[in-house]
Amino acid sequence: MASSTLVLKEPKATTETPIFLLFRFNNQRLKYSTGQKIHPRFWNEDKQKAKETRAMPGYAELNTLLKSHIDVSHDIYRTLINDKQIPTLKKIKAGLDDVFKTPLQQASPKEFMAFIDNFITTSTKAPATVLQYKQTFKVIKDFQQ
């Protein structure tokens, strides 16, 4: 049976710290970044969610997002089981990435370079700004090689 836990990277930090999803199944553990941060004083460790306080106005949205990470991880696991596939850390992580990562975060370096090139050619910025973009793009291409 699969289980999920939300934990802080540094529970005793004095500044905001990342929130991780720990997904456990078949004696395996996936540690997945939710991409969210919170100050430990606003974290309810027992309930594994942000404290409901006016000092942290976005707590409801954050808690909803964190719950969706848990729900999606369990959905991915159940789908693999129902499709008679062996759940692996790699498959579950890939499923979470498909749902939560933006296309640019998943893009390969070639796609990134194409994105920059397209951004420059379709830019409506001043000619001097576009020239700076082109110079920066050339430096990135040189560095890549």
C-alpha positions in Angstrom: 0.0 0.0 0.0 1.2 3.5 -0.8 1.5 6.4 1.6 2.4 10.0 1.4 3.9 12.5 3.7 4.6 16.2 3.4 7.8 17.4 5.1 9.9 20.5 5.2 13.5 20.3 3.9 14.7 22.2 7.0 12.1 22.2 9.8 14.2 24.4 12.0 15.1 27.0 9.4 14.7 30.7 10.2 13.6 31.5 6.6 11.3 29.8 4.1 12.2 26.3 3.3 11.1 23.9 0.5 8.2 21.5 1.0 8.7 17.9 -0.2 6.3 15.1 -0.9 7.6 11.7 0.4 5.8 8.9 -1.5 6.3 5.4 -0.1 5.4 2.1 -1.7 6.8 -1.4 -1.8 9.7 -0.4 0.6 10.7 2.4 -1.9 10.6 6.1 -1.2 10.3 9.0 -3.7 11.3 12.4 -2.4 9.6 14.9 -4.7 9.8 18.7 -4.5 6.4 20.4 -4.6 8.1 23.6 -5.8 6.6 25.4 -2.8 8.2 27.1 0.2 7.0 28.0 3.6 8.4 29.5 6.8 8.5 26.7 9.4 6.5 28.8 11.9 3.5 28.6 9.5 3.8 24.8 9.1 1.6 22.4 11.0 3.7 19.2 11.2 1.0 17.0 12.6 -1.5 17.9 9.9 1.2 18.2 7.2 -0.1 21.5 5.9 0.1 25.3 6.4 -1.4 26.7 9.5 -4.7 28.4 9.0 -3.7 31.9 10.2 -4.2 35.4 9.0 -0.5 36.0 9.2 -0.2 33.8 6.1 -2.9 34.9 3.7 -2.3 32.2 1.0 -2.6 29.2 3.3 -5.8 27.8 1.7 -4.3 27.9 -1.9 -1.1 26.3 -0.6 -2.9 23.5 1.2 -5.0 22.8 -1.9 -1.9 22.6 -4.0 -0.2 20.3 -1.6 -3.2 18.0 -1.3 -3.2 17.8 -5.1 0.4 16.6 -5.0 -0.7 13.8 -2.7 -3.8 12.9 -4.7 -1.9 12.9 -8.0 0.8 10.6 -6.7 -1.7 8.1 -5.4 -3.7 8.3 -8.7 -0.5 7.6 -10.7 0.3 4.6 -8.4 -3.2 3.2 -8.7 -3.2 3.7 -12.5 0.0 1.8 -12.8 -1.4 -1.1 -10.7 -4.7 -1.1 -12.6 -2.8 -1.2 -15.9 -0.9 -4.2 -14.6 2.4 -2.3 -14.6 5.0 -2.5 -11.9 5.2 0.9 -10.2 8.7 2.3 -10.1 10.2 5.5 -8.7 11.0 6.6 -12.2 7.4 6.1 -13.5 5.8 7.9 -10.6 8.3 10.8 -10.8 7.6 11.0 -14.6 3.9 11.1 -13.9 4.3 13.8 -11.3 6.5 15.8 -13.7 3.9 15.5 -16.4 1.3 17.1 -14.2 3.2 19.7 -12.2 6.2 20.8 -14.3 5.7 23.5 -17.0 6.7 22.7 -20.5 9.8 25.0 -20.3 10.9 23.1 -17.1 10.7 19.8 -19.1 12.3 21.2 -22.3 15.6 19.8 -23.5 18.5 22.2 -24.2 17.7 22.2 -27.9 14.1 23.2 -27.3 15.3 25.9 -24.9 17.6 27.3 -27.6 14.7 27.2 -30.1 12.5 29.0 -27.5 15.1 31.8 -27.1 15.5 32.1 -30.9 11.7 32.4 -31.3 11.5 34.9 -28.5 14.0 37.1 -30.1 12.5 37.0 -33.6 9.0 37.7 -32.3 10.0 40.3 -29.8 8.3 43.7 -30.0 11.0 45.4 -27.9 13.2 48.3 -29.0 15.8 47.5 -31.6 18.6 48.1 -29.0 17.0 45.6 -26.6 16.7 43.0 -29.4 20.3 43.5 -30.3 21.3 42.8 -26.6 19.1 39.7 -26.7 20.9 38.5 -29.9 24.3 39.1 -28.3 23.3 37.2 -25.2 22.0 34.3 -27.3 25.3 34.2 -29.2 27.2 34.0 -25.9 24.9 31.1 -24.8 25.4 29.2 -28.0 29.2 29.7 -27.8 29.2 28.5 -24.3 27.0 25.5 -25.2 29.6 24.4 -27.7 
